[in-house]
Amino acid sequence: MWLFVLFVTIPIIEIALFIQVGGLIGLWPTLGIVVLTAVAGTWLMREQGLRALNDLKNTLNEVRDPTEPLAHGAMILFAGALLLTPGFFTDTLGILLLIPPVRSAVYAYIRSRVKVQSFTVQGGHPYDRRDSDTITDVEYKEIDPETSKKSGDSGWTKH
């Protein structure tokens, strides 16, 4: 139900703002502001998105929880969608989401409202690049592709 309310009220707010701003400054300046915010928002979204992607990469390389960088990336993507949507209200929300402290506050609020029941990792601990002293002893047998072509079971599966 709340989604329906958003889909109805946001366009009404945008139309009211277009009428008010257009009445104050005129049609062409109003349209210019809408186009300018879309262009500036696209550029800001690209810059912030690259930074968030770099943060995510660093988090994964350091084997830390990637939840916060992923959430920031999702909010930046949502901010870009809001900035590309014509309107002053959605532009304001989009610009606010591009400000890192605002995103951190939104993340903290959402995190306080979500309770994780369980979390498991399959496959063990990932390789840690910082552990350069690890030596792995491996035995191998080189197989000639021509002589190994046999019909039937490869031996890799159990029946």
Secondary structure, DSSP 8 states (H G I E B T S, - for coil): -HHHHHHHHHHHHHHHHHHHHHHHH-HHHHHHHHHHHHHHHHHHHHHHHHHHHHHHHHHHHTT---HHHHHHHHHHHHHHHHHHSSSHHHHHHHHHHTSHHHHHHHHHHHHHH--------SSSS---TT-TT-----------TTTT--SS--SSS--
